[in-house]
Amino acid sequence: MPSEMVRVVYTKYDGSAHRDYPARRLHTDDLGIWVGVTRGTESVYHGRPSVEQIPFVLLIPHEAWWTGMFNPPPRTSEVYCDITTPARWDGDTVHIIDLDLDVVRRRDTGVVELRDEDEFELHRRRYGYPEDVVSSAHAASGHLLGALRDSVEPFATHFRKWLSLVAA
């Protein structure tokens, strides 16, 4: 029986710390595992202690090269997807390697954008991303650009019921 709490650990490709926080397991479905982070949750961001000021829900897909963070107002990004390696679970800890590229849908305009292409290129060279990682990252970002623009689930309304649990 899985624990109600999970630990979410993001690293960069070279193994350096990126994000680390506890989250409450909300639901598992065909899309993946939904976890929630409430306001006031202690976390680590780029190796430094932090406290989450705005709650969010994270979808960790079963087998995909991305994770999806769903945010309430006042955060300007309604949906923020990190391009990552597929998640690897070790008990109640999920390990995710962030590959720098992000696909974001803005709350106020609905504009969908690909971000941090320069950081991806820099780290691709610095860390020696293998070609299959590069092609998988580009394929995932292309898929997400279309899915967020077209509001394909889980990016339309499905996430709202989970977000309401942590944003209350």
N, C-alpha and C positions, 0 to 999 in steps of 0.2 A: 504494500500500500504506500503510494508516494506521500511525502510530507506535504503539509499545507504550505510551508515556507520553502522557497528555493533561493539559491544564491546565483546571481547572474554575474559572470565574469567575462568582460571583454578585454582582449589584449590586441596589440598590433601584431603584424606578421613576424616581427623579430622577437616577440614574447614580452615586450614592455607593457606595463600596466596602462589600461585605457579607462575602463569603468568597472566598478564592482559595487553591487548593492543587493540587499535582500528584497525579495518580492513575494507576494502571496499568490499561490496557484489559484486561479479562478475557474478554469475550465479547460478541458481537452476535447477537441473535435477533429474533423477531417482536415482542417486548416493548420492545426498545430496546437501548441500549449499557450494559453493566455495567462499572463501574470500581471498583477497590479502593484503599483508603488504609490503609497499615500504621501501626502504633504508631511514634511518633518522626518522622512526616512533618512537615516545617516547613510552616506555613500562615500565612494572614493572616485574622483574624477581626475584623470591624468596624474595619478599617484598622490593626490592631495585630498584630505578629508573635506567633505561637503555635506550639505543637507538639502534634500529636495524641497524646493519651494512650491512646485506645481505638481500635482499628482499626474500619473500617466498609466497607460496600459501598454504592455509589450506583447506582441504576437511572435512566438518563436516557432516558425514553420518546422514540420517534421523533416523535410529534406529539401531545403532551398538555400540559395546563396544570398539571403537577406533576412533581416528582422524588421518588424514594423512597430513603431511607437506612435500611439494615438493620444492626442493631447486635448485638454479642455482649454477654454479661454482662461487667462489672457495670453497664453502662448500663441505666437503668430503662426506657427506651423500646426495645422490640424493633424497631418500625418507626416512622420519623419521616418524614412526607411534607410537603414544602414545596409550597404552592400557588405556581406560577410561570407566567410566560409560556412558550410552547413554546421549547425549547432552540434556539439558533442556533449552528451550527458554523462556525468559521473555521480551516481546517486542523486542527491538533490541539488547538485551544482551543475550549471550549464556553462560550458566554455565556448566562446564565440570569438573568432578572429575578425576584427574590423579591417576592411580593405579600403577604407578612406572615401570611396564614392558614396554619395547620399542622394536619394530622390525624395523631394519634399513637395507637399501640397500646402500652399498658403491658405490660411483661414479666410482672410478678407476678400481675396480676389479669385481663389480657386486655381491660381496659376501653379503649374507643376514644373519643377526645375531639377536638373541634374547639377549637383554641387561637388566641389573639391576634386575636379579632374586633374588639376595641377598637383595636388597632394598625392593622388593615386599614381601619377606618372613619376613623381619624385621617389616615392616608396617602392614602386615597381622596379626601378633601377637600383636603388639603395639596398633593398632586401632581396632582390633577385626573384620576384614573383615568377613562378613557372608559367609557361604559355597557357596551360589548361586553367590556371587560376585567373589569368588575365581574360581569357575568352569567356569563362563562366561569370566573371564580374561584369563584363560588358553585356552579356546576354541577360543577366539579372536586371541590370539598370534599364536596358531597353524594354524588358517586360514590364517593369514597374512604372516607367514613364507612361506607357499606354494604359495600364490598369488604373493608375491614379487619375489620369485625364478622363477616362471613361467611367470612373466610379464603379469599377468591377469589385465585387466582394472579394476580400473583406474590407475594401476601402470605401464602400458606400454607406451602409448603415449598421452592418453586423457588429462593428466594434462598439457602438454606442451603449449597448446594454452592459458591456463589461466596464466601460469607462464610467458609467453612472455609479457603479459599485465603489470605485475608489475616489471619485470626485465629490461625493456627497459630504 
